[in-house]
Amino acid sequence: MSFYRNRYFLSGILLILLGLQFRRVESFVLNERTTRFVAKMTNTPLVDNSTTLGAIFEPVTPAPKKRVTPPRWLGLSMIAFGCVITFHALVIPKQGEG
């Protein structure tokens, strides 16, 4: 299956909208399941167990939630890349043409 004009256009528009969303938010708060998955993949503990109290109170801690702060350049780069793909979609010949 080849990539036609409308798919390029849709991909570009989605990248632009996603980039605008990344520019508008300061941080994301992950839910408990995703936080546990990220901690498992990066081999980092959910709770700081470096102290004796941290090891004792680990079972009674509230549900962990990680805050992710995306870099400011990420939104701009997604918008720019989305604009390039959208403009490229406008110059691709239609499927029935040459």
GUDO-693929 format. One record per residue: x, y, z of N, C-alpha, C in turn; residue in three letters. Coordinates in steps of 0.2 Angstrom, whole numbers, plus 5000, padded with zeros to 4 digits. Layout:
BEGIN
{n.X = X | n.Y = Y | n.Z = Z | ca.X = X | ca.Y = Y | ca.Z = Z | c.X = X | c.Y = Y | c.Z = Z | rest = ALA}
...
***
This chain:
BEGIN
{n.X = 5004 | n.Y = 4994 | n.Z = 5000 | ca.X = 5000 | ca.Y = 5000 | ca.Z = 5000 | c.X = 5005 | c.Y = 5006 | c.Z = 5000 | rest = MET}
{n.X = 5004 | n.Y = 5011 | n.Z = 4995 | ca.X = 5008 | ca.Y = 5016 | ca.Z = 4995 | c.X = 5005 | c.Y = 5022 | c.Z = 4999 | rest = SER}
{n.X = 5009 | n.Y = 5027 | n.Z = 5000 | ca.X = 5007 | ca.Y = 5033 | ca.Z = 5004 | c.X = 5004 | c.Y = 5038 | c.Z = 4998 | rest = PHE}
{n.X = 4998 | n.Y = 5040 | n.Z = 4998 | ca.X = 4995 | ca.Y = 5044 | ca.Z = 4994 | c.X = 4994 | c.Y = 5051 | c.Z = 4997 | rest = TYR}
{n.X = 4992 | n.Y = 5056 | n.Z = 4992 | ca.X = 4992 | ca.Y = 5063 | ca.Z = 4994 | c.X = 4988 | c.Y = 5064 | c.Z = 5001 | rest = ARG}
{n.X = 4982 | n.Y = 5061 | n.Z = 5001 | ca.X = 4978 | ca.Y = 5063 | ca.Z = 5007 | c.X = 4981 | c.Y = 5060 | c.Z = 5013 | rest = ASN}
{n.X = 4985 | n.Y = 5055 | n.Z = 5013 | ca.X = 4988 | ca.Y = 5052 | ca.Z = 5019 | c.X = 4993 | c.Y = 5057 | c.Z = 5022 | rest = ARG}
{n.X = 4997 | n.Y = 5059 | n.Z = 5017 | ca.X = 5002 | ca.Y = 5064 | ca.Z = 5019 | c.X = 4999 | c.Y = 5070 | c.Z = 5022 | rest = TYR}
{n.X = 4994 | n.Y = 5073 | n.Z = 5019 | ca.X = 4990 | ca.Y = 5079 | ca.Z = 5021 | c.X = 4988 | c.Y = 5077 | c.Z = 5028 | rest = PHE}
{n.X = 4984 | n.Y = 5072 | n.Z = 5029 | ca.X = 4982 | ca.Y = 5070 | ca.Z = 5036 | c.X = 4987 | c.Y = 5069 | c.Z = 5041 | rest = LEU}
{n.X = 4993 | n.Y = 5066 | n.Z = 5039 | ca.X = 4999 | ca.Y = 5066 | ca.Z = 5044 | c.X = 5001 | c.Y = 5072 | c.Z = 5046 | rest = SER}
{n.X = 5002 | n.Y = 5077 | n.Z = 5041 | ca.X = 5005 | ca.Y = 5084 | ca.Z = 5042 | c.X = 5000 | c.Y = 5088 | c.Z = 5047 | rest = GLY}
{n.X = 4993 | n.Y = 5087 | n.Z = 5046 | ca.X = 4989 | ca.Y = 5091 | ca.Z = 5050 | c.X = 4989 | c.Y = 5088 | c.Z = 5057 | rest = ILE}
{n.X = 4989 | n.Y = 5081 | n.Z = 5058 | ca.X = 4989 | ca.Y = 5078 | ca.Z = 5064 | c.X = 4996 | c.Y = 5080 | c.Z = 5068 | rest = LEU}
{n.X = 5001 | n.Y = 5081 | n.Z = 5065 | ca.X = 5008 | ca.Y = 5083 | ca.Z = 5068 | c.X = 5007 | c.Y = 5090 | c.Z = 5070 | rest = LEU}
{n.X = 5004 | n.Y = 5094 | n.Z = 5066 | ca.X = 5003 | ca.Y = 5102 | ca.Z = 5068 | c.X = 4999 | c.Y = 5102 | c.Z = 5074 | rest = ILE}
{n.X = 4993 | n.Y = 5099 | n.Z = 5074 | ca.X = 4989 | ca.Y = 5099 | ca.Z = 5080 | c.X = 4992 | c.Y = 5096 | c.Z = 5086 | rest = LEU}
{n.X = 4996 | n.Y = 5091 | n.Z = 5085 | ca.X = 4999 | ca.Y = 5088 | ca.Z = 5091 | c.X = 5005 | c.Y = 5093 | c.Z = 5094 | rest = LEU}
{n.X = 5008 | n.Y = 5096 | n.Z = 5089 | ca.X = 5013 | ca.Y = 5101 | ca.Z = 5091 | c.X = 5010 | c.Y = 5107 | c.Z = 5094 | rest = GLY}
{n.X = 5005 | n.Y = 5109 | n.Z = 5092 | ca.X = 5001 | ca.Y = 5114 | ca.Z = 5096 | c.X = 4999 | c.Y = 5112 | c.Z = 5103 | rest = LEU}
{n.X = 4997 | n.Y = 5106 | n.Z = 5104 | ca.X = 4996 | ca.Y = 5104 | ca.Z = 5110 | c.X = 5002 | c.Y = 5103 | c.Z = 5115 | rest = GLN}
{n.X = 5007 | n.Y = 5101 | n.Z = 5112 | ca.X = 5014 | ca.Y = 5101 | ca.Z = 5116 | c.X = 5016 | c.Y = 5108 | c.Z = 5118 | rest = PHE}
{n.X = 5014 | n.Y = 5113 | n.Z = 5114 | ca.X = 5016 | ca.Y = 5120 | ca.Z = 5115 | c.X = 5012 | c.Y = 5123 | c.Z = 5121 | rest = ARG}
{n.X = 5006 | n.Y = 5120 | n.Z = 5121 | ca.X = 5001 | ca.Y = 5123 | ca.Z = 5126 | c.X = 5002 | c.Y = 5121 | c.Z = 5133 | rest = ARG}
{n.X = 5004 | n.Y = 5114 | n.Z = 5134 | ca.X = 5004 | ca.Y = 5111 | ca.Z = 5140 | c.X = 5011 | c.Y = 5112 | c.Z = 5144 | rest = VAL}
{n.X = 5011 | n.Y = 5113 | n.Z = 5150 | ca.X = 5018 | ca.Y = 5113 | ca.Z = 5154 | c.X = 5020 | c.Y = 5106 | c.Z = 5156 | rest = GLU}
{n.X = 5015 | n.Y = 5102 | n.Z = 5158 | ca.X = 5017 | ca.Y = 5095 | ca.Z = 5160 | c.X = 5011 | c.Y = 5091 | c.Z = 5160 | rest = SER}
{n.X = 5013 | n.Y = 5084 | n.Z = 5160 | ca.X = 5008 | ca.Y = 5079 | ca.Z = 5160 | c.X = 5009 | c.Y = 5075 | c.Z = 5166 | rest = PHE}
{n.X = 5003 | n.Y = 5073 | n.Z = 5169 | ca.X = 5003 | ca.Y = 5068 | ca.Z = 5175 | c.X = 5001 | c.Y = 5061 | c.Z = 5172 | rest = VAL}
{n.X = 5005 | n.Y = 5057 | n.Z = 5173 | ca.X = 5004 | ca.Y = 5050 | ca.Z = 5171 | c.X = 5000 | c.Y = 5046 | c.Z = 5176 | rest = LEU}
{n.X = 4995 | n.Y = 5042 | n.Z = 5174 | ca.X = 4992 | ca.Y = 5038 | ca.Z = 5179 | c.X = 4996 | c.Y = 5033 | c.Z = 5182 | rest = ASN}
{n.X = 4993 | n.Y = 5029 | n.Z = 5187 | ca.X = 4997 | ca.Y = 5024 | ca.Z = 5191 | c.X = 5000 | c.Y = 5019 | c.Z = 5187 | rest = GLU}
{n.X = 4996 | n.Y = 5016 | n.Z = 5183 | ca.X = 4998 | ca.Y = 5010 | ca.Z = 5178 | c.X = 5004 | c.Y = 5012 | c.Z = 5174 | rest = ARG}
{n.X = 5003 | n.Y = 5018 | n.Z = 5171 | ca.X = 5009 | ca.Y = 5021 | ca.Z = 5166 | c.X = 5015 | c.Y = 5022 | c.Z = 5170 | rest = THR}
{n.X = 5014 | n.Y = 5025 | n.Z = 5176 | ca.X = 5020 | ca.Y = 5027 | ca.Z = 5181 | c.X = 5024 | c.Y = 5020 | c.Z = 5183 | rest = THR}
{n.X = 5020 | n.Y = 5015 | n.Z = 5184 | ca.X = 5023 | ca.Y = 5009 | ca.Z = 5186 | c.X = 5027 | c.Y = 5006 | c.Z = 5180 | rest = ARG}
{n.X = 5024 | n.Y = 5007 | n.Z = 5174 | ca.X = 5027 | ca.Y = 5004 | ca.Z = 5168 | c.X = 5034 | c.Y = 5008 | c.Z = 5167 | rest = PHE}
{n.X = 5033 | n.Y = 5014 | n.Z = 5167 | ca.X = 5039 | ca.Y = 5018 | ca.Z = 5166 | c.X = 5045 | c.Y = 5017 | c.Z = 5171 | rest = VAL}
{n.X = 5043 | n.Y = 5016 | n.Z = 5177 | ca.X = 5048 | ca.Y = 5014 | ca.Z = 5183 | c.X = 5051 | c.Y = 5007 | c.Z = 5181 | rest = ALA}
{n.X = 5047 | n.Y = 5003 | n.Z = 5179 | ca.X = 5049 | ca.Y = 4996 | ca.Z = 5177 | c.X = 5054 | c.Y = 4996 | c.Z = 5171 | rest = LYS}
{n.X = 5052 | n.Y = 5000 | n.Z = 5166 | ca.X = 5057 | ca.Y = 5000 | ca.Z = 5160 | c.X = 5063 | c.Y = 5004 | c.Z = 5162 | rest = MET}
{n.X = 5063 | n.Y = 5009 | n.Z = 5166 | ca.X = 5069 | ca.Y = 5013 | ca.Z = 5167 | c.X = 5073 | c.Y = 5010 | c.Z = 5174 | rest = THR}
{n.X = 5070 | n.Y = 5005 | n.Z = 5177 | ca.X = 5073 | ca.Y = 5002 | ca.Z = 5183 | c.X = 5074 | c.Y = 5007 | c.Z = 5189 | rest = ASN}
{n.X = 5070 | n.Y = 5011 | n.Z = 5190 | ca.X = 5070 | ca.Y = 5016 | ca.Z = 5195 | c.X = 5064 | c.Y = 5015 | c.Z = 5200 | rest = THR}
{n.X = 5066 | n.Y = 5016 | n.Z = 5207 | ca.X = 5061 | ca.Y = 5014 | ca.Z = 5212 | c.X = 5055 | c.Y = 5019 | c.Z = 5211 | rest = PRO}
{n.X = 5049 | n.Y = 5017 | n.Z = 5213 | ca.X = 5043 | ca.Y = 5021 | ca.Z = 5214 | c.X = 5044 | c.Y = 5026 | c.Z = 5220 | rest = LEU}
{n.X = 5047 | n.Y = 5023 | n.Z = 5225 | ca.X = 5047 | ca.Y = 5027 | ca.Z = 5231 | c.X = 5055 | c.Y = 5027 | c.Z = 5233 | rest = VAL}
{n.X = 5057 | n.Y = 5033 | n.Z = 5236 | ca.X = 5064 | ca.Y = 5034 | ca.Z = 5238 | c.X = 5065 | c.Y = 5029 | c.Z = 5244 | rest = ASP}
{n.X = 5068 | n.Y = 5024 | n.Z = 5243 | ca.X = 5070 | ca.Y = 5019 | ca.Z = 5249 | c.X = 5077 | c.Y = 5020 | c.Z = 5252 | rest = ASN}
{n.X = 5080 | n.Y = 5026 | n.Z = 5251 | ca.X = 5086 | ca.Y = 5027 | ca.Z = 5253 | c.X = 5087 | c.Y = 5028 | c.Z = 5261 | rest = SER}
{n.X = 5081 | n.Y = 5029 | n.Z = 5264 | ca.X = 5081 | ca.Y = 5030 | ca.Z = 5271 | c.X = 5077 | c.Y = 5024 | c.Z = 5274 | rest = THR}
{n.X = 5078 | n.Y = 5023 | n.Z = 5281 | ca.X = 5074 | ca.Y = 5018 | ca.Z = 5284 | c.X = 5067 | c.Y = 5019 | c.Z = 5284 | rest = THR}
{n.X = 5065 | n.Y = 5025 | n.Z = 5285 | ca.X = 5058 | ca.Y = 5027 | ca.Z = 5285 | c.X = 5055 | c.Y = 5025 | c.Z = 5278 | rest = LEU}
{n.X = 5058 | n.Y = 5027 | n.Z = 5273 | ca.X = 5056 | ca.Y = 5025 | ca.Z = 5266 | c.X = 5055 | c.Y = 5018 | c.Z = 5265 | rest = GLY}
{n.X = 5059 | n.Y = 5014 | n.Z = 5268 | ca.X = 5058 | ca.Y = 5006 | ca.Z = 5267 | c.X = 5052 | c.Y = 5004 | c.Z = 5271 | rest = ALA}
{n.X = 5051 | n.Y = 5007 | n.Z = 5277 | ca.X = 5046 | ca.Y = 5005 | ca.Z = 5281 | c.X = 5039 | c.Y = 5007 | c.Z = 5279 | rest = ILE}
{n.X = 5038 | n.Y = 5013 | n.Z = 5276 | ca.X = 5032 | ca.Y = 5016 | ca.Z = 5274 | c.X = 5031 | c.Y = 5015 | c.Z = 5266 | rest = PHE}
{n.X = 5034 | n.Y = 5011 | n.Z = 5263 | ca.X = 5033 | ca.Y = 5009 | ca.Z = 5256 | c.X = 5026 | c.Y = 5006 | c.Z = 5255 | rest = GLU}
{n.X = 5024 | n.Y = 5001 | n.Z = 5259 | ca.X = 5018 | ca.Y = 4998 | ca.Z = 5257 | c.X = 5012 | c.Y = 5003 | c.Z = 5258 | rest = PRO}
{n.X = 5012 | n.Y = 5008 | n.Z = 5262 | ca.X = 5007 | ca.Y = 5013 | ca.Z = 5263 | c.X = 5007 | c.Y = 5019 | c.Z = 5260 | rest = VAL}
{n.X = 5011 | n.Y = 5020 | n.Z = 5255 | ca.X = 5012 | ca.Y = 5026 | ca.Z = 5251 | c.X = 5006 | c.Y = 5027 | c.Z = 5246 | rest = THR}
{n.X = 5004 | n.Y = 5033 | n.Z = 5244 | ca.X = 4998 | ca.Y = 5033 | ca.Z = 5240 | c.X = 5000 | c.Y = 5031 | c.Z = 5233 | rest = PRO}
{n.X = 4995 | n.Y = 5031 | n.Z = 5228 | ca.X = 4997 | ca.Y = 5028 | ca.Z = 5221 | c.X = 5002 | c.Y = 5033 | c.Z = 5218 | rest = ALA}
{n.X = 5007 | n.Y = 5031 | n.Z = 5215 | ca.X = 5012 | ca.Y = 5035 | ca.Z = 5213 | c.X = 5010 | c.Y = 5038 | c.Z = 5206 | rest = PRO}
{n.X = 5011 | n.Y = 5044 | n.Z = 5205 | ca.X = 5010 | ca.Y = 5047 | ca.Z = 5199 | c.X = 5016 | c.Y = 5052 | c.Z = 5197 | rest = LYS}
{n.X = 5018 | n.Y = 5050 | n.Z = 5191 | ca.X = 5024 | ca.Y = 5054 | ca.Z = 5188 | c.X = 5022 | c.Y = 5060 | c.Z = 5184 | rest = LYS}
{n.X = 5026 | n.Y = 5065 | n.Z = 5185 | ca.X = 5025 | ca.Y = 5071 | ca.Z = 5181 | c.X = 5030 | c.Y = 5072 | c.Z = 5175 | rest = ARG}
{n.X = 5028 | n.Y = 5072 | n.Z = 5169 | ca.X = 5032 | ca.Y = 5073 | ca.Z = 5163 | c.X = 5032 | c.Y = 5080 | c.Z = 5160 | rest = VAL}
{n.X = 5037 | n.Y = 5083 | n.Z = 5160 | ca.X = 5038 | ca.Y = 5090 | ca.Z = 5157 | c.X = 5041 | c.Y = 5089 | c.Z = 5150 | rest = THR}
{n.X = 5037 | n.Y = 5090 | n.Z = 5145 | ca.X = 5041 | ca.Y = 5090 | ca.Z = 5138 | c.X = 5045 | c.Y = 5096 | c.Z = 5137 | rest = PRO}
{n.X = 5050 | n.Y = 5095 | n.Z = 5133 | ca.X = 5055 | ca.Y = 5101 | ca.Z = 5131 | c.X = 5051 | c.Y = 5106 | c.Z = 5127 | rest = PRO}
{n.X = 5052 | n.Y = 5112 | n.Z = 5127 | ca.X = 5049 | ca.Y = 5117 | ca.Z = 5123 | c.X = 5050 | c.Y = 5116 | c.Z = 5116 | rest = ARG}
{n.X = 5056 | n.Y = 5114 | n.Z = 5114 | ca.X = 5057 | ca.Y = 5113 | ca.Z = 5107 | c.X = 5053 | c.Y = 5108 | c.Z = 5103 | rest = TRP}
{n.X = 5051 | n.Y = 5103 | n.Z = 5107 | ca.X = 5047 | ca.Y = 5097 | ca.Z = 5104 | c.X = 5041 | c.Y = 5100 | c.Z = 5100 | rest = LEU}
{n.X = 5037 | n.Y = 5104 | n.Z = 5103 | ca.X = 5031 | ca.Y = 5107 | ca.Z = 5100 | c.X = 5033 | c.Y = 5111 | c.Z = 5094 | rest = GLY}
{n.X = 5038 | n.Y = 5115 | n.Z = 5094 | ca.X = 5040 | ca.Y = 5119 | ca.Z = 5088 | c.X = 5042 | c.Y = 5114 | c.Z = 5082 | rest = LEU}
{n.X = 5046 | n.Y = 5109 | n.Z = 5084 | ca.X = 5048 | ca.Y = 5104 | ca.Z = 5079 | c.X = 5043 | c.Y = 5100 | c.Z = 5076 | rest = SER}
{n.X = 5038 | n.Y = 5098 | n.Z = 5080 | ca.X = 5032 | ca.Y = 5095 | ca.Z = 5077 | c.X = 5028 | c.Y = 5099 | c.Z = 5072 | rest = MET}
{n.X = 5027 | n.Y = 5105 | n.Z = 5074 | ca.X = 5023 | ca.Y = 5110 | ca.Z = 5070 | c.X = 5027 | c.Y = 5111 | c.Z = 5063 | rest = ILE}
{n.X = 5034 | n.Y = 5112 | n.Z = 5064 | ca.X = 5038 | ca.Y = 5113 | ca.Z = 5058 | c.X = 5038 | c.Y = 5107 | c.Z = 5053 | rest = ALA}
{n.X = 5039 | n.Y = 5101 | n.Z = 5056 | ca.X = 5039 | ca.Y = 5095 | ca.Z = 5052 | c.X = 5032 | c.Y = 5094 | c.Z = 5049 | rest = PHE}
{n.X = 5026 | n.Y = 5095 | n.Z = 5053 | ca.X = 5020 | ca.Y = 5094 | ca.Z = 5050 | c.X = 5018 | c.Y = 5099 | c.Z = 5045 | rest = GLY}
{n.X = 5021 | n.Y = 5105 | n.Z = 5045 | ca.X = 5020 | ca.Y = 5110 | ca.Z = 5039 | c.X = 5024 | c.Y = 5108 | c.Z = 5033 | rest = CYS}
{n.X = 5030 | n.Y = 5105 | n.Z = 5034 | ca.X = 5033 | ca.Y = 5102 | ca.Z = 5028 | c.X = 5030 | c.Y = 5097 | c.Z = 5025 | rest = VAL}
{n.X = 5027 | n.Y = 5092 | n.Z = 5029 | ca.X = 5023 | ca.Y = 5086 | ca.Z = 5026 | c.X = 5017 | c.Y = 5089 | c.Z = 5023 | rest = ILE}
{n.X = 5013 | n.Y = 5094 | n.Z = 5026 | ca.X = 5007 | ca.Y = 5096 | ca.Z = 5023 | c.X = 5009 | c.Y = 5100 | c.Z = 5016 | rest = THR}
{n.X = 5014 | n.Y = 5104 | n.Z = 5016 | ca.X = 5016 | ca.Y = 5107 | ca.Z = 5010 | c.X = 5018 | c.Y = 5102 | c.Z = 5004 | rest = PHE}
{n.X = 5021 | n.Y = 5097 | n.Z = 5007 | ca.X = 5023 | ca.Y = 5092 | ca.Z = 5002 | c.X = 5017 | c.Y = 5088 | c.Z = 4999 | rest = HIS}
{n.X = 5012 | n.Y = 5087 | n.Z = 5003 | ca.X = 5006 | ca.Y = 5084 | ca.Z = 5001 | c.X = 5002 | c.Y = 5088 | c.Z = 4995 | rest = ALA}
{n.X = 5003 | n.Y = 5095 | n.Z = 4996 | ca.X = 5000 | ca.Y = 5099 | ca.Z = 4991 | c.X = 5003 | c.Y = 5098 | c.Z = 4984 | rest = LEU}
{n.X = 5010 | n.Y = 5097 | n.Z = 4984 | ca.X = 5013 | ca.Y = 5096 | ca.Z = 4977 | c.X = 5013 | c.Y = 5089 | c.Z = 4974 | rest = VAL}
{n.X = 5011 | n.Y = 5084 | n.Z = 4978 | ca.X = 5011 | ca.Y = 5077 | ca.Z = 4976 | c.X = 5006 | c.Y = 5077 | c.Z = 4970 | rest = ILE}
{n.X = 5007 | n.Y = 5074 | n.Z = 4965 | ca.X = 5001 | ca.Y = 5073 | ca.Z = 4960 | c.X = 4996 | c.Y = 5069 | c.Z = 4963 | rest = PRO}
{n.X = 4990 | n.Y = 5070 | n.Z = 4960 | ca.X = 4984 | ca.Y = 5066 | ca.Z = 4963 | c.X = 4985 | c.Y = 5059 | c.Z = 4960 | rest = LYS}
{n.X = 4982 | n.Y = 5054 | n.Z = 4963 | ca.X = 4983 | ca.Y = 5047 | ca.Z = 4961 | c.X = 4981 | c.Y = 5045 | c.Z = 4954 | rest = GLN}
{n.X = 4976 | n.Y = 5048 | n.Z = 4951 | ca.X = 4974 | ca.Y = 5047 | ca.Z = 4944 | c.X = 4979 | c.Y = 5050 | c.Z = 4939 | rest = GLY}
{n.X = 4983 | n.Y = 5055 | n.Z = 4941 | ca.X = 4987 | ca.Y = 5059 | ca.Z = 4937 | c.X = 4994 | c.Y = 5056 | c.Z = 4937 | rest = GLU}
{n.X = 4997 | n.Y = 5056 | n.Z = 4931 | ca.X = 5004 | ca.Y = 5054 | ca.Z = 4929 | c.X = 5008 | c.Y = 5050 | c.Z = 4935 | rest = GLY}
***
